[in-house]
Amino acid sequence: MENITYEAAFKELETITREIETESVSVDVLAEKVKRASALIDYCQNKLRSTENEVGKIIKQMDADQQE
């Protein structure tokens, strides 16, 4: 995926969701929008997992530093 922030990806995903829910997406571009939404969901999930792992490592390091 191109360089995009989590916030931008989430905002775009919200926009696509709103368009689909309000039926403002034509049938001709629906598959394209769903494919893009799927890619954005994957990106956001991976970003959240990565951030969770990074924060976990930082917390473990802080705990180890406090025990010394």
PyMOL Python script that loads the backbone (N, CA, C, O; Angstrom):
from pymol import cmd

cmd.read_pdbstr("""\
ATOM      1  N   MET A   1       0.857  -1.186   0.000  1.00  0.00           N
ATOM      2  CA  MET A   1       0.000   0.000   0.000  1.00  0.00           C
ATOM      3  C   MET A   1       0.892   1.235   0.000  1.00  0.00           C
ATOM      4  O   MET A   1       1.961   1.244   0.611  1.00  0.00           O
ATOM      5  N   GLU A   2       0.449   2.256  -0.678  1.00  0.00           N
ATOM      6  CA  GLU A   2       1.217   3.495  -0.760  1.00  0.00           C
ATOM      7  C   GLU A   2       1.425   4.084   0.639  1.00  0.00           C
ATOM      8  O   GLU A   2       0.787   3.670   1.606  1.00  0.00           O
ATOM      9  N   ASN A   3       2.324   5.047   0.716  1.00  0.00           N
ATOM     10  CA  ASN A   3       2.559   5.702   2.009  1.00  0.00           C
ATOM     11  C   ASN A   3       1.279   6.392   2.454  1.00  0.00           C
ATOM     12  O   ASN A   3       0.842   7.373   1.852  1.00  0.00           O
ATOM     13  N   ILE A   4       0.703   5.876   3.493  1.00  0.00           N
ATOM     14  CA  ILE A   4      -0.550   6.420   4.024  1.00  0.00           C
ATOM     15  C   ILE A   4      -0.522   6.237   5.536  1.00  0.00           C
ATOM     16  O   ILE A   4      -0.030   5.227   6.038  1.00  0.00           O
ATOM     17  N   THR A   5      -1.037   7.191   6.233  1.00  0.00           N
ATOM     18  CA  THR A   5      -1.093   7.067   7.692  1.00  0.00           C
ATOM     19  C   THR A   5      -2.307   6.231   8.084  1.00  0.00           C
ATOM     20  O   THR A   5      -3.244   6.052   7.305  1.00  0.00           O
ATOM     21  N   TYR A   6      -2.264   5.731   9.300  1.00  0.00           N
ATOM     22  CA  TYR A   6      -3.403   4.969   9.817  1.00  0.00           C
ATOM     23  C   TYR A   6      -4.659   5.835   9.777  1.00  0.00           C
ATOM     24  O   TYR A   6      -5.728   5.382   9.368  1.00  0.00           O
ATOM     25  N   GLU A   7      -4.514   7.079  10.206  1.00  0.00           N
ATOM     26  CA  GLU A   7      -5.672   7.974  10.268  1.00  0.00           C
ATOM     27  C   GLU A   7      -6.266   8.210   8.882  1.00  0.00           C
ATOM     28  O   GLU A   7      -7.488   8.222   8.727  1.00  0.00           O
ATOM     29  N   ALA A   8      -5.420   8.395   7.881  1.00  0.00           N
ATOM     30  CA  ALA A   8      -5.909   8.610   6.512  1.00  0.00           C
ATOM     31  C   ALA A   8      -6.589   7.357   5.977  1.00  0.00           C
ATOM     32  O   ALA A   8      -7.625   7.441   5.317  1.00  0.00           O
ATOM     33  N   ALA A   9      -6.009   6.202   6.259  1.00  0.00           N
ATOM     34  CA  ALA A   9      -6.602   4.937   5.814  1.00  0.00           C
ATOM     35  C   ALA A   9      -7.961   4.731   6.471  1.00  0.00           C
ATOM     36  O   ALA A   9      -8.922   4.332   5.812  1.00  0.00           O
ATOM     37  N   PHE A  10      -8.037   5.003   7.771  1.00  0.00           N
ATOM     38  CA  PHE A  10      -9.289   4.822   8.503  1.00  0.00           C
ATOM     39  C   PHE A  10     -10.356   5.783   7.977  1.00  0.00           C
ATOM     40  O   PHE A  10     -11.519   5.412   7.821  1.00  0.00           O
ATOM     41  N   LYS A  11      -9.946   7.016   7.709  1.00  0.00           N
ATOM     42  CA  LYS A  11     -10.894   8.010   7.197  1.00  0.00           C
ATOM     43  C   LYS A  11     -11.417   7.591   5.814  1.00  0.00           C
ATOM     44  O   LYS A  11     -12.611   7.703   5.535  1.00  0.00           O
ATOM     45  N   GLU A  12     -10.524   7.115   4.969  1.00  0.00           N
ATOM     46  CA  GLU A  12     -10.954   6.652   3.648  1.00  0.00           C
ATOM     47  C   GLU A  12     -11.895   5.455   3.772  1.00  0.00           C
ATOM     48  O   GLU A  12     -12.875   5.348   3.035  1.00  0.00           O
ATOM     49  N   LEU A  13     -11.593   4.566   4.699  1.00  0.00           N
ATOM     50  CA  LEU A  13     -12.452   3.404   4.934  1.00  0.00           C
ATOM     51  C   LEU A  13     -13.836   3.838   5.401  1.00  0.00           C
ATOM     52  O   LEU A  13     -14.845   3.282   4.968  1.00  0.00           O
ATOM     53  N   GLU A  14     -13.884   4.834   6.286  1.00  0.00           N
ATOM     54  CA  GLU A  14     -15.175   5.368   6.729  1.00  0.00           C
ATOM     55  C   GLU A  14     -15.961   5.955   5.557  1.00  0.00           C
ATOM     56  O   GLU A  14     -17.174   5.770   5.460  1.00  0.00           O
ATOM     57  N   THR A  15     -15.268   6.656   4.678  1.00  0.00           N
ATOM     58  CA  THR A  15     -15.921   7.259   3.515  1.00  0.00           C
ATOM     59  C   THR A  15     -16.503   6.178   2.602  1.00  0.00           C
ATOM     60  O   THR A  15     -17.647   6.279   2.159  1.00  0.00           O
ATOM     61  N   ILE A  16     -15.716   5.157   2.329  1.00  0.00           N
ATOM     62  CA  ILE A  16     -16.195   4.067   1.481  1.00  0.00           C
ATOM     63  C   ILE A  16     -17.395   3.383   2.122  1.00  0.00           C
ATOM     64  O   ILE A  16     -18.380   3.086   1.446  1.00  0.00           O
ATOM     65  N   THR A  17     -17.314   3.137   3.412  1.00  0.00           N
ATOM     66  CA  THR A  17     -18.420   2.493   4.130  1.00  0.00           C
ATOM     67  C   THR A  17     -19.684   3.326   4.036  1.00  0.00           C
ATOM     68  O   THR A  17     -20.766   2.798   3.779  1.00  0.00           O
ATOM     69  N   ARG A  18     -19.550   4.610   4.241  1.00  0.00           N
ATOM     70  CA  ARG A  18     -20.702   5.518   4.172  1.00  0.00           C
ATOM     71  C   ARG A  18     -21.301   5.514   2.760  1.00  0.00           C
ATOM     72  O   ARG A  18     -22.521   5.487   2.598  1.00  0.00           O
ATOM     73  N   GLU A  19     -20.436   5.540   1.746  1.00  0.00           N
ATOM     74  CA  GLU A  19     -20.919   5.517   0.364  1.00  0.00           C
ATOM     75  C   GLU A  19     -21.692   4.240   0.062  1.00  0.00           C
ATOM     76  O   GLU A  19     -22.733   4.275  -0.595  1.00  0.00           O
ATOM     77  N   ILE A  20     -21.178   3.113   0.544  1.00  0.00           N
ATOM     78  CA  ILE A  20     -21.852   1.834   0.300  1.00  0.00           C
ATOM     79  C   ILE A  20     -23.168   1.770   1.065  1.00  0.00           C
ATOM     80  O   ILE A  20     -24.183   1.330   0.526  1.00  0.00           O
ATOM     81  N   GLU A  21     -23.150   2.210   2.316  1.00  0.00           N
ATOM     82  CA  GLU A  21     -24.368   2.168   3.138  1.00  0.00           C
ATOM     83  C   GLU A  21     -25.477   3.057   2.590  1.00  0.00           C
ATOM     84  O   GLU A  21     -26.658   2.722   2.682  1.00  0.00           O
ATOM     85  N   THR A  22     -25.087   4.193   2.020  1.00  0.00           N
ATOM     86  CA  THR A  22     -26.100   5.118   1.491  1.00  0.00           C
ATOM     87  C   THR A  22     -26.400   4.856   0.022  1.00  0.00           C
ATOM     88  O   THR A  22     -27.137   5.596  -0.631  1.00  0.00           O
ATOM     89  N   GLU A  23     -25.804   3.781  -0.472  1.00  0.00           N
ATOM     90  CA  GLU A  23     -26.023   3.362  -1.861  1.00  0.00           C
ATOM     91  C   GLU A  23     -25.657   4.451  -2.866  1.00  0.00           C
ATOM     92  O   GLU A  23     -26.274   4.555  -3.926  1.00  0.00           O
ATOM     93  N   SER A  24     -24.657   5.257  -2.533  1.00  0.00           N
ATOM     94  CA  SER A  24     -24.224   6.301  -3.452  1.00  0.00           C
ATOM     95  C   SER A  24     -23.108   5.813  -4.379  1.00  0.00           C
ATOM     96  O   SER A  24     -22.538   6.593  -5.143  1.00  0.00           O
ATOM     97  N   VAL A  25     -22.803   4.518  -4.302  1.00  0.00           N
ATOM     98  CA  VAL A  25     -21.786   3.924  -5.158  1.00  0.00           C
ATOM     99  C   VAL A  25     -22.496   3.181  -6.287  1.00  0.00           C
ATOM    100  O   VAL A  25     -23.378   2.358  -6.042  1.00  0.00           O
ATOM    101  N   SER A  26     -22.108   3.475  -7.507  1.00  0.00           N
ATOM    102  CA  SER A  26     -22.727   2.782  -8.635  1.00  0.00           C
ATOM    103  C   SER A  26     -22.245   1.337  -8.679  1.00  0.00           C
ATOM    104  O   SER A  26     -21.173   1.004  -8.173  1.00  0.00           O
ATOM    105  N   VAL A  27     -23.037   0.516  -9.275  1.00  0.00           N
ATOM    106  CA  VAL A  27     -22.709  -0.902  -9.400  1.00  0.00           C
ATOM    107  C   VAL A  27     -21.386  -1.072 -10.151  1.00  0.00           C
ATOM    108  O   VAL A  27     -20.634  -2.011  -9.891  1.00  0.00           O
ATOM    109  N   ASP A  28     -21.114  -0.173 -11.065  1.00  0.00           N
ATOM    110  CA  ASP A  28     -19.898  -0.259 -11.868  1.00  0.00           C
ATOM    111  C   ASP A  28     -18.620  -0.116 -11.048  1.00  0.00           C
ATOM    112  O   ASP A  28     -17.589  -0.681 -11.415  1.00  0.00           O
ATOM    113  N   VAL A  29     -18.668   0.620  -9.961  1.00  0.00           N
ATOM    114  CA  VAL A  29     -17.464   0.825  -9.151  1.00  0.00           C
ATOM    115  C   VAL A  29     -17.536   0.131  -7.788  1.00  0.00           C
ATOM    116  O   VAL A  29     -16.612   0.245  -6.983  1.00  0.00           O
ATOM    117  N   LEU A  30     -18.617  -0.578  -7.536  1.00  0.00           N
ATOM    118  CA  LEU A  30     -18.802  -1.227  -6.242  1.00  0.00           C
ATOM    119  C   LEU A  30     -17.682  -2.221  -5.948  1.00  0.00           C
ATOM    120  O   LEU A  30     -17.113  -2.199  -4.856  1.00  0.00           O
ATOM    121  N   ALA A  31     -17.361  -3.082  -6.892  1.00  0.00           N
ATOM    122  CA  ALA A  31     -16.305  -4.082  -6.671  1.00  0.00           C
ATOM    123  C   ALA A  31     -14.974  -3.403  -6.380  1.00  0.00           C
ATOM    124  O   ALA A  31     -14.218  -3.860  -5.523  1.00  0.00           O
ATOM    125  N   GLU A  32     -14.683  -2.317  -7.086  1.00  0.00           N
ATOM    126  CA  GLU A  32     -13.445  -1.566  -6.865  1.00  0.00           C
ATOM    127  C   GLU A  32     -13.410  -0.988  -5.453  1.00  0.00           C
ATOM    128  O   GLU A  32     -12.377  -1.042  -4.785  1.00  0.00           O
ATOM    129  N   LYS A  33     -14.525  -0.438  -5.000  1.00  0.00           N
ATOM    130  CA  LYS A  33     -14.601   0.140  -3.652  1.00  0.00           C
ATOM    131  C   LYS A  33     -14.438  -0.946  -2.584  1.00  0.00           C
ATOM    132  O   LYS A  33     -13.753  -0.739  -1.582  1.00  0.00           O
ATOM    133  N   VAL A  34     -15.064  -2.093  -2.802  1.00  0.00           N
ATOM    134  CA  VAL A  34     -14.965  -3.194  -1.833  1.00  0.00           C
ATOM    135  C   VAL A  34     -13.533  -3.711  -1.775  1.00  0.00           C
ATOM    136  O   VAL A  34     -13.029  -4.021  -0.696  1.00  0.00           O
ATOM    137  N   LYS A  35     -12.884  -3.806  -2.913  1.00  0.00           N
ATOM    138  CA  LYS A  35     -11.488  -4.255  -2.961  1.00  0.00           C
ATOM    139  C   LYS A  35     -10.590  -3.259  -2.218  1.00  0.00           C
ATOM    140  O   LYS A  35      -9.710  -3.665  -1.459  1.00  0.00           O
ATOM    141  N   ARG A  36     -10.806  -1.980  -2.430  1.00  0.00           N
ATOM    142  CA  ARG A  36     -10.022  -0.942  -1.747  1.00  0.00           C
ATOM    143  C   ARG A  36     -10.285  -1.001  -0.239  1.00  0.00           C
ATOM    144  O   ARG A  36      -9.355  -0.887   0.559  1.00  0.00           O
ATOM    145  N   ALA A  37     -11.539  -1.177   0.144  1.00  0.00           N
ATOM    146  CA  ALA A  37     -11.883  -1.277   1.568  1.00  0.00           C
ATOM    147  C   ALA A  37     -11.182  -2.468   2.204  1.00  0.00           C
ATOM    148  O   ALA A  37     -10.686  -2.369   3.326  1.00  0.00           O
ATOM    149  N   SER A  38     -11.138  -3.581   1.503  1.00  0.00           N
ATOM    150  CA  SER A  38     -10.460  -4.773   2.014  1.00  0.00           C
ATOM    151  C   SER A  38      -8.974  -4.499   2.238  1.00  0.00           C
ATOM    152  O   SER A  38      -8.416  -4.893   3.262  1.00  0.00           O
ATOM    153  N   ALA A  39      -8.335  -3.826   1.285  1.00  0.00           N
ATOM    154  CA  ALA A  39      -6.920  -3.487   1.425  1.00  0.00           C
ATOM    155  C   ALA A  39      -6.703  -2.537   2.599  1.00  0.00           C
ATOM    156  O   ALA A  39      -5.729  -2.674   3.339  1.00  0.00           O
ATOM    157  N   LEU A  40      -7.600  -1.582   2.769  1.00  0.00           N
ATOM    158  CA  LEU A  40      -7.482  -0.637   3.886  1.00  0.00           C
ATOM    159  C   LEU A  40      -7.667  -1.335   5.229  1.00  0.00           C
ATOM    160  O   LEU A  40      -6.967  -1.025   6.193  1.00  0.00           O
ATOM    161  N   ILE A  41      -8.597  -2.266   5.294  1.00  0.00           N
ATOM    162  CA  ILE A  41      -8.815  -3.027   6.532  1.00  0.00           C
ATOM    163  C   ILE A  41      -7.559  -3.816   6.875  1.00  0.00           C
ATOM    164  O   ILE A  41      -7.116  -3.808   8.024  1.00  0.00           O
ATOM    165  N   ASP A  42      -6.981  -4.498   5.889  1.00  0.00           N
ATOM    166  CA  ASP A  42      -5.746  -5.251   6.126  1.00  0.00           C
ATOM    167  C   ASP A  42      -4.636  -4.332   6.631  1.00  0.00           C
ATOM    168  O   ASP A  42      -3.930  -4.663   7.584  1.00  0.00           O
ATOM    169  N   TYR A  43      -4.488  -3.181   5.988  1.00  0.00           N
ATOM    170  CA  TYR A  43      -3.457  -2.226   6.387  1.00  0.00           C
ATOM    171  C   TYR A  43      -3.667  -1.774   7.834  1.00  0.00           C
ATOM    172  O   TYR A  43      -2.730  -1.771   8.632  1.00  0.00           O
ATOM    173  N   CYS A  44      -4.898  -1.394   8.162  1.00  0.00           N
ATOM    174  CA  CYS A  44      -5.193  -0.906   9.517  1.00  0.00           C
ATOM    175  C   CYS A  44      -4.960  -1.994  10.563  1.00  0.00           C
ATOM    176  O   CYS A  44      -4.394  -1.726  11.623  1.00  0.00           O
ATOM    177  N   GLN A  45      -5.392  -3.217  10.269  1.00  0.00           N
ATOM    178  CA  GLN A  45      -5.183  -4.315  11.213  1.00  0.00           C
ATOM    179  C   GLN A  45      -3.693  -4.568  11.439  1.00  0.00           C
ATOM    180  O   GLN A  45      -3.255  -4.750  12.575  1.00  0.00           O
ATOM    181  N   ASN A  46      -2.918  -4.579  10.352  1.00  0.00           N
ATOM    182  CA  ASN A  46      -1.478  -4.795  10.473  1.00  0.00           C
ATOM    183  C   ASN A  46      -0.809  -3.663  11.246  1.00  0.00           C
ATOM    184  O   ASN A  46       0.081  -3.904  12.063  1.00  0.00           O
ATOM    185  N   LYS A  47      -1.236  -2.436  10.988  1.00  0.00           N
ATOM    186  CA  LYS A  47      -0.675  -1.279  11.695  1.00  0.00           C
ATOM    187  C   LYS A  47      -0.977  -1.365  13.192  1.00  0.00           C
ATOM    188  O   LYS A  47      -0.114  -1.080  14.022  1.00  0.00           O
ATOM    189  N   LEU A  48      -2.206  -1.759  13.533  1.00  0.00           N
ATOM    190  CA  LEU A  48      -2.577  -1.891  14.948  1.00  0.00           C
ATOM    191  C   LEU A  48      -1.777  -3.006  15.622  1.00  0.00           C
ATOM    192  O   LEU A  48      -1.305  -2.838  16.746  1.00  0.00           O
ATOM    193  N   ARG A  49      -1.623  -4.136  14.943  1.00  0.00           N
ATOM    194  CA  ARG A  49      -0.835  -5.238  15.515  1.00  0.00           C
ATOM    195  C   ARG A  49       0.616  -4.816  15.733  1.00  0.00           C
ATOM    196  O   ARG A  49       1.207  -5.095  16.776  1.00  0.00           O
ATOM    197  N   SER A  50       1.175  -4.142  14.737  1.00  0.00           N
ATOM    198  CA  SER A  50       2.555  -3.685  14.828  1.00  0.00           C
ATOM    199  C   SER A  50       2.728  -2.708  15.997  1.00  0.00           C
ATOM    200  O   SER A  50       3.692  -2.803  16.758  1.00  0.00           O
ATOM    201  N   THR A  51       1.807  -1.793  16.128  1.00  0.00           N
ATOM    202  CA  THR A  51       1.865  -0.814  17.214  1.00  0.00           C
ATOM    203  C   THR A  51       1.707  -1.504  18.565  1.00  0.00           C
ATOM    204  O   THR A  51       2.406  -1.170  19.522  1.00  0.00           O
ATOM    205  N   GLU A  52       0.797  -2.458  18.640  1.00  0.00           N
ATOM    206  CA  GLU A  52       0.593  -3.203  19.889  1.00  0.00           C
ATOM    207  C   GLU A  52       1.874  -3.942  20.287  1.00  0.00           C
ATOM    208  O   GLU A  52       2.259  -3.936  21.457  1.00  0.00           O
ATOM    209  N   ASN A  53       2.527  -4.574  19.323  1.00  0.00           N
ATOM    210  CA  ASN A  53       3.784  -5.279  19.607  1.00  0.00           C
ATOM    211  C   ASN A  53       4.867  -4.313  20.061  1.00  0.00           C
ATOM    212  O   ASN A  53       5.602  -4.598  21.006  1.00  0.00           O
ATOM    213  N   GLU A  54       4.964  -3.189  19.399  1.00  0.00           N
ATOM    214  CA  GLU A  54       5.977  -2.193  19.752  1.00  0.00           C
ATOM    215  C   GLU A  54       5.750  -1.644  21.161  1.00  0.00           C
ATOM    216  O   GLU A  54       6.692  -1.510  21.942  1.00  0.00           O
ATOM    217  N   VAL A  55       4.502  -1.329  21.475  1.00  0.00           N
ATOM    218  CA  VAL A  55       4.182  -0.827  22.813  1.00  0.00           C
ATOM    219  C   VAL A  55       4.469  -1.902  23.859  1.00  0.00           C
ATOM    220  O   VAL A  55       4.979  -1.597  24.937  1.00  0.00           O
ATOM    221  N   GLY A  56       4.143  -3.157  23.548  1.00  0.00           N
ATOM    222  CA  GLY A  56       4.438  -4.262  24.463  1.00  0.00           C
ATOM    223  C   GLY A  56       5.922  -4.374  24.768  1.00  0.00           C
ATOM    224  O   GLY A  56       6.314  -4.581  25.916  1.00  0.00           O
ATOM    225  N   LYS A  57       6.748  -4.236  23.731  1.00  0.00           N
ATOM    226  CA  LYS A  57       8.198  -4.297  23.920  1.00  0.00           C
ATOM    227  C   LYS A  57       8.684  -3.149  24.794  1.00  0.00           C
ATOM    228  O   LYS A  57       9.539  -3.338  25.659  1.00  0.00           O
ATOM    229  N   ILE A  58       8.140  -1.964  24.568  1.00  0.00           N
ATOM    230  CA  ILE A  58       8.536  -0.791  25.364  1.00  0.00           C
ATOM    231  C   ILE A  58       8.154  -0.998  26.825  1.00  0.00           C
ATOM    232  O   ILE A  58       8.941  -0.696  27.721  1.00  0.00           O
ATOM    233  N   ILE A  59       6.963  -1.504  27.065  1.00  0.00           N
ATOM    234  CA  ILE A  59       6.513  -1.747  28.450  1.00  0.00           C
ATOM    235  C   ILE A  59       7.396  -2.786  29.120  1.00  0.00           C
ATOM    236  O   ILE A  59       7.773  -2.618  30.280  1.00  0.00           O
ATOM    237  N   LYS A  60       7.737  -3.868  28.404  1.00  0.00           N
ATOM    238  CA  LYS A  60       8.621  -4.891  28.982  1.00  0.00           C
ATOM    239  C   LYS A  60       9.975  -4.292  29.333  1.00  0.00           C
ATOM    240  O   LYS A  60      10.544  -4.584  30.384  1.00  0.00           O
ATOM    241  N   GLN A  61      10.485  -3.445  28.433  1.00  0.00           N
ATOM    242  CA  GLN A  61      11.777  -2.805  28.689  1.00  0.00           C
ATOM    243  C   GLN A  61      11.692  -1.881  29.903  1.00  0.00           C
ATOM    244  O   GLN A  61      12.611  -1.841  30.720  1.00  0.00           O
ATOM    245  N   MET A  62      10.592  -1.141  30.019  1.00  0.00           N
ATOM    246  CA  MET A  62      10.417  -0.260  31.181  1.00  0.00           C
ATOM    247  C   MET A  62      10.347  -1.067  32.458  1.00  0.00           C
ATOM    248  O   MET A  62      10.924  -0.674  33.472  1.00  0.00           O
ATOM    249  N   ASP A  63       9.639  -2.206  32.425  1.00  0.00           N
ATOM    250  CA  ASP A  63       9.541  -3.070  33.601  1.00  0.00           C
ATOM    251  C   ASP A  63      10.912  -3.624  33.971  1.00  0.00           C
ATOM    252  O   ASP A  63      11.259  -3.680  35.150  1.00  0.00           O
ATOM    253  N   ALA A  64      11.689  -4.031  32.978  1.00  0.00           N
ATOM    254  CA  ALA A  64      13.025  -4.558  33.226  1.00  0.00           C
ATOM    255  C   ALA A  64      13.934  -3.483  33.798  1.00  0.00           C
ATOM    256  O   ALA A  64      14.728  -3.755  34.699  1.00  0.00           O
ATOM    257  N   ASP A  65      13.825  -2.273  33.287  1.00  0.00           N
ATOM    258  CA  ASP A  65      14.647  -1.172  33.793  1.00  0.00           C
ATOM    259  C   ASP A  65      14.305  -0.829  35.239  1.00  0.00           C
ATOM    260  O   ASP A  65      15.192  -0.471  36.014  1.00  0.00           O
ATOM    261  N   GLN A  66      13.030  -0.933  35.612  1.00  0.00           N
ATOM    262  CA  GLN A  66      12.614  -0.615  36.979  1.00  0.00           C
ATOM    263  C   GLN A  66      13.076  -1.684  37.972  1.00  0.00           C
ATOM    264  O   GLN A  66      13.287  -1.386  39.148  1.00  0.00           O
ATOM    265  N   GLN A  67      13.233  -2.913  37.509  1.00  0.00           N
ATOM    266  CA  GLN A  67      13.632  -4.002  38.401  1.00  0.00           C
ATOM    267  C   GLN A  67      15.139  -4.011  38.663  1.00  0.00           C
ATOM    268  O   GLN A  67      15.607  -4.707  39.564  1.00  0.00           O
ATOM    269  N   GLU A  68      15.888  -3.253  37.890  1.00  0.00           N
ATOM    270  CA  GLU A  68      17.349  -3.214  38.065  1.00  0.00           C
ATOM    271  C   GLU A  68      17.761  -2.357  39.205  1.00  0.00           C
ATOM    272  O   GLU A  68      18.954  -2.224  39.478  1.00  0.00           O
TER     273      GLU A  68
END
""", "prot")
cmd.dss("prot")
cmd.show_as("cartoon", "prot")
cmd.util.cbc("prot")
cmd.orient("prot")
